[in-house]
Amino acid sequence: MTFGRVNPQFRLEDQGIEGLGNVYYNLMEPALIEAALKRGEGKLGKGGAFLVTTGKYTGRSPKDKFIVRTPTVEDSIWWENNAPMEAEAFDRLHADMLEHMKGRDYYVQDLVGGADPANAIDVRVISELAWHNLFIRHMLRRPDREDLDSFIADFTIINCPTFKADPEKHGCRTETVIALNFDKKLILIGNTEYAGENKKSVFTLLNYILPGKGIMAMHCSANHAPNNPVDTAVFFGLSGTGKTTLSADPERVLIGDDEHGWSDRGTFNFEGGCYAKTINLSPEAEPEIYATTEMFGTVIENMVFDEETFDLDFQDDSLTANMRCAYPLHYISNASKTALGGHPKNIIMLTCDAFGVLPPIARLTPAQAMYHFLSGFTSKVAGTERGVTEPEPTFSTCFGAPFMPRRPEAYGNLLRDKIAKHGATCWLVNTGWTGGAYGTGSRMPIKATRALLHAALEGKLANAEFRKDPNFGFEVPVSVEGVPELLLDPRKTWDDKAAYDAQAQKLVQMFADNFEQYVPYIDDDVKAVAIG
């Protein structure tokens, strides 16, 4: 039987998906929560939040993600970064998954990726778990109810956590699989309950499609000044660097927290919600995000809670350090109603430096911006990926290599051209360690980071005094109101200055070694940055 609102000409049977149990189309939040509770998928928390655990997988499985190799994408995929799957293996995987699904109930959401109608894609998400349907309903954008009557998806995602892949038969690595087939406009996800795989699959799609149209796809958050979308800022960064926290500034309008496009018109959010890390979340530092954890329908993922009071424990990371909450964008009081902004006036590249070497803020030339964008230096934060238990220094090009189907230069060149055309000012902001490396130093105070960002975004640093960093050559402000001067010079925060110098040279060499792969593809001005 089928339930819910759907295009009568676009039921699952029309997509070759037959023999299922009950199929529930486009249920809204109360019905999805009711179904998830009846199925024992989680518990109802304070304020109507929905509390779930995801079992074995509490983070993404990037090594189990594949792109199907076909003639139409053969020459445009960055195969060194994206594992290939043969088309025949994908067909076997698809057939076996459909057979596994027979007789089971499924939940379907027809949604949109992209706030700019001219560049959006329609996505159908078919979920074995009701709460996954709730999650993706938050994370993607919802068409008007009447538009569901004519909805036809550009791409379909089938997420089946109880299905285990056969590596030998299906051409994958383990029983867990995320397989993207651009020709068949289909994504298959098996053997993982981690909900983030759903949203990042759509991000990967847009990261392939949009650059082909001259649109920059960005792993970033974005906001703009009140009543002034022209004054837009974007914040690049991997998970744990502060994209969500720093963009949710009560003094600015939130466009989105994770995924955006930059077209000839301006900036637009891909999503309709936020997926925030909750470890050590506090009502003082992050009041808006904290408040969502007790709002109706918010998905609370992998958090420890009191079984009697349902109070959440924001410090207990015994399940994972990657504990999260997912909620619709309108739960943030200052969120943009359109999810649209202007061309970025400021571009902030967030890095979590576990070496304790980088300053809390630095101004970049366009060539330096290209260098740091392609480098994508940060530290993988505990729990974001399986097996990461403490910060690990890493280079993730474009601040999002796991989601980049094309070669890095495709994104780097687009960013360079748009910076040149629209005159954005670029900043590198370190939210990592100061006073020593991880284990010795301390995490950069969020109060100081906010003060530095406010000074940059409000133009207060335009005429400030800067010094040239001896290690990386970028400009660092000598003083900023509200920030201890000591903090602005990381060498001074170390007790052992010789140890800092050695650590700095180690990091400089890591940058240089990593960047050698891009030298054949970059302009001379960026090469000059790379070779000092």
Disulfide bonds with the S-S distance in Angstrom:
none
